[in-house]
Amino acid sequence: MFGNDRRQMRRFFMDSWKKAQEGVPLEPLEQLIVAVVKQHPEYHRLLEASEEQLERDFLPDQGQTNPFLHLSMHIGLSEQISTDRPAGISALYRQLLEKTGDAHDVEHQLMECLGMMLWEAQRNNSMPDEARYIECIRALI
């Protein structure tokens, strides 16, 4: 969304949420962000907080979830599903949705696979393995 500028990406999330709270018209990307944020009331206060959130590290080894990463993964999944990239993800998403009936829950399941694929790519200093990603999703069905 914004390359490697963590601060800029976080600022955009916070500004989008603020605009929505103020009733200011939103651009399409801002609308997508706000829709995802609305599904996560546990992050509302954080997005309304001070500038310190722009620099804060969220450390998994301390049991912390990075809310900005979490929200970004929802957006990434939305884009993957709408464009069917990697190929087949849209059909798999629909199958999981039929199974569970809860789109938000399905996205969280897919996020486990997405997170694993990204972690492996980073660990191996390689491109993400889309085939393994799709295999992981198939295993959910």
C-alpha positions in Angstrom: 0.0 0.0 0.0 2.8 2.4 0.9 6.0 0.5 0.3 8.2 0.2 3.4 7.1 3.4 5.1 5.5 2.1 8.3 4.8 5.5 9.7 3.0 6.7 6.5 0.9 3.6 6.4 -0.1 3.9 10.0 -0.8 7.6 9.6 -3.1 6.7 6.7 -5.1 4.2 8.8 -5.4 6.7 11.6 -6.4 9.6 9.3 -9.0 7.4 7.5 -10.6 6.4 10.8 -10.6 10.0 12.0 -12.3 11.2 8.7 -14.9 8.5 9.1 -15.6 9.6 12.7 -16.0 13.2 11.6 -18.3 12.3 8.7 -15.8 13.5 6.1 -16.2 11.9 2.6 -13.8 9.1 2.1 -11.8 7.9 -0.9 -12.3 4.3 -2.0 -9.2 3.0 -0.2 -10.2 4.9 2.9 -13.6 3.3 2.7 -12.0 -0.1 2.6 -9.9 0.7 5.6 -12.8 2.0 7.6 -14.9 -1.0 6.8 -12.2 -3.3 8.1 -11.6 -1.1 11.2 -15.3 -1.2 12.0 -15.0 -5.0 12.3 -12.3 -4.6 14.9 -13.6 -2.4 17.8 -10.7 -3.5 19.8 -8.5 -1.3 17.6 -10.6 1.9 17.7 -9.0 3.5 20.7 -5.5 2.7 19.3 -6.4 4.4 16.0 -7.7 7.5 17.9 -4.6 7.6 20.1 -1.5 9.8 20.0 1.3 10.0 17.5 3.3 7.5 19.6 1.3 4.7 17.9 3.1 5.5 14.7 6.4 4.4 16.1 5.3 1.6 18.5 6.6 -1.9 18.0 4.2 -4.7 18.6 6.2 -7.8 19.6 4.8 -11.2 19.0 7.2 -12.8 21.5 5.6 -10.6 24.1 2.1 -11.8 23.1 1.3 -8.6 21.1 -0.6 -8.5 17.9 0.3 -5.7 15.5 -3.1 -4.1 14.7 -1.8 -2.3 11.6 -0.5 -5.6 10.2 -3.7 -7.4 11.1 -5.9 -4.7 9.3 -3.5 -4.7 6.4 -3.8 -8.4 6.0 -7.6 -8.1 5.8 -7.2 -5.6 3.0 -4.6 -7.7 1.2 -7.0 -10.7 1.4 -9.8 -8.6 0.1 -7.7 -7.7 -2.9 -6.6 -11.3 -3.5 -10.2 -12.5 -3.4 -11.5 -9.8 -5.7 -8.7 -10.4 -8.3 -8.5 -14.2 -7.8 -4.7 -13.9 -7.3 -3.3 -16.3 -6.5 -5.4 -18.3 -8.9 -8.1 -20.2 -7.1 -8.3 -18.2 -3.9 -11.7 -16.8 -4.7 -13.3 -20.2 -5.1 -11.6 -21.5 -2.0 -12.8 -18.4 -0.1 -16.4 -19.1 -1.2 -16.1 -22.7 -0.2 -14.9 -21.8 3.3 -17.6 -19.1 3.5 -20.3 -21.7 2.7 -18.8 -24.0 5.4 -18.6 -21.4 8.2 -21.1 -18.7 7.1 -18.9 -16.0 8.7 -16.7 -13.9 6.2 -14.7 -12.3 9.0 -13.8 -15.7 10.5 -12.9 -17.0 7.1 -10.5 -14.1 6.6 -8.9 -14.9 9.9 -8.4 -18.5 8.8 -6.8 -17.3 5.6 -4.6 -14.9 7.5 -3.0 -17.9 9.2 -2.0 -19.3 5.9 -1.0 -15.8 4.5 1.1 -15.1 7.6 2.9 -18.4 7.4 3.7 -17.9 3.7 5.1 -14.5 4.3 7.1 -15.6 7.3 8.6 -18.5 5.3 9.5 -16.2 2.5 11.2 -13.7 4.8 13.0 -16.5 6.7 14.2 -18.0 3.4 14.9 -14.7 1.7 12.7 -15.8 -1.2 9.5 -15.0 -3.0 6.3 -16.1 -1.3 5.3 -19.6 -2.4 1.8 -19.2 -3.7 1.4 -22.9 -4.3 2.0 -23.7 -0.6 -0.3 -20.8 0.3 -3.1 -22.4 -1.8 -2.4 -25.8 -0.3 -2.7 -24.4 3.2 -6.0 -22.8 2.3 -7.3 -26.1 0.8 -6.4 -27.9 4.0 -8.9 -25.6 5.8 -11.8 -27.0 3.8 
